[in-house]
Amino acid sequence: MADIAIRNHPEAQRYEITLDGHLAGFADYMLTDGLITFTHTEIDPAYEGQGLGSQLVRAALDDVRATGERTVLPLCPFVKAWIQRHPDYMDLLYGQQS
């Protein structure tokens, strides 16, 4: 079984996913007061089709939710589409809070 790890690297402003210690992909972001803007998500072609992009986005959004400090602006088409397919994450979106 593969060892998958997902970590936030604030110094690089991105979440990274590794598979057996090898960088498999990342989700870039920008931070402003109260907002995290996901700008780009990329999975290495060697790792495509394994669901790693979905795992990466879910973990990143779970981390955002856990801190409770920011809302999400998904400029990245992959992140935006993922949230649309998972309505239980819509509450994180910028402008969706009541």
Secondary structure, DSSP 8 states (H G I E B T S, - for coil): ---EEEEEETTTTEEEEEETTEEEEEEEEEEETTEEEEEEEEE-GGGTTSSHHHHHHHHHHHHHHHH-S-EEEE-SHHHHHHHHH-GGGGGGBTT---
